[in-house]
Amino acid sequence: MEQIKVLVADDEPNITEVLQLYLEQEGFHVFTAADGREALAIEEKHRPDLLILDVMLPKRTGWEICEAIKRKVPVIFLTAKSGETDKLIGFSLGADDYITKPFSPREVMARVKAVLRRSGLITEAGARLEFPGLSIDQTAQSAFSGNQNTTLSPKEFELLVFLARHAKMAFSRDQLLTNVWGYDFDGADRTVDATIKRLRHKIDNPEYSYIHTVWGVGYKFEVTIK
């Protein structure tokens, strides 16, 4: 399946870097731009499937970009303004969503997926992750291990989904803190270790184990026969 292409245009490098990191970890192909002219050039050349545009971009604003594009493409606006008038302008230009800064990267990811679902670019087919002896239902926020419903806390479930979606990839504790707990979380390594320990206890079954320590790195998800 061809990667979904996303353009992120914002003149704040920290915003484009964070969103690029999160989007790429979700499997998207990401282009970034620091001003409106660059964004339009990328749009014309690569024809991304989704645009995430800062309203007040230099050279060409997000609104001007939206007006200049001659094809139907989903658009999410980023703005420091929360006024109703600005949102109405954006929606009148065809915006699909409006996100006010500061925002949580995970909130943006949820909005991105919702917009792409409405646009028919992604479906719920990937909502269930199936492995030998383990089924993870992202829609119902539930997991079944050995045909038994496993009760997980929200953070345990989020950590399990992240690792399972990146099966066989090793992540450091810092990477897991960043991707699961968020950039503002002031936690320690023991937070990850404790959550991993609880997860192992809950999802491992007599036949299979799933989350493994990678010495010198951190943890990875891989199905292993006991």
C-alpha positions, 0 to 999 in steps of 0.5 A, a space after each residue: 500500500 502506498 504511503 499517505 503523504 502529509 505536508 506540515 507547514 509552520 514557521 516554528 521548527 519545533 512544531 514541524 519537527 515534533 509533528 514530523 516525528 509523530 507522523 512518520 512513526 504512524 507510517 506517513 510520508 512527511 514533507 515540511 515547509 517553513 513558509 507559504 511559498 515553499 508549501 505551495 511548491 511542495 503541494 504542486 510537485 508532490 500532491 500530498 494527501 493531507 495539508 497541515 498549515 499554520 494560518 499565519 505562515 510568512 510569504 503566503 498564509 495558510 488561508 492563501 494556500 488553501 485558496 490557491 490549491 485547485 484540487 480537493 485535498 483535506 486541510 487542517 489549520 494550526 493557529 495561535 488564535 482561538 477566535 470564532 471569526 478565524 475558524 469561520 474563515 478557515 472552514 469557509 475556505 474548505 478546512 476540515 479541522 482547526 487546531 489551536 496552539 499549544 496542542 498535544 501531538 497525540 491530539 493532532 494525530 487523532 485529528 489527522 486520522 479522523 480527517 483521513 477516515 472522513 476523506 476515505 484515505 484510511 479505514 478501520 481495517 487497521 483498528 485490530 492488531 492480531 498476533 498469535 495468542 493476542 488480539 488488540 482492538 484499538 476501537 474498543 480499547 481492549 486486548 485478548 490474551 489466550 482468548 481472555 479479556 485483559 484489563 489494561 489501564 489507558 497508559 498500559 494499553 497505549 504502550 502496548 499499541 505503540 510497541 505492537 504497531 512497531 513490532 520488532 523495533 527496539 525503543 529506549 525508555 526515553 523514546 517510550 516516554 516521549 511517544 507514550 507519555 508525551 513531551 511534557 511528562 517529567 517521568 523517570 525510567 522506572 515509570 516505563 519499567 513498571 508499566 512494562 512489568 505490569 503489561 508482561 504479567 497481563 498479556 503473556 500467556 502459557 504459549 507466548 511472550 510478547 515484550 522483551 528487553 533489549 539490553 543496552 537499548 530498551 524494549 521491543 514487541 516480538 512474539 516468542 514461543 515459550 
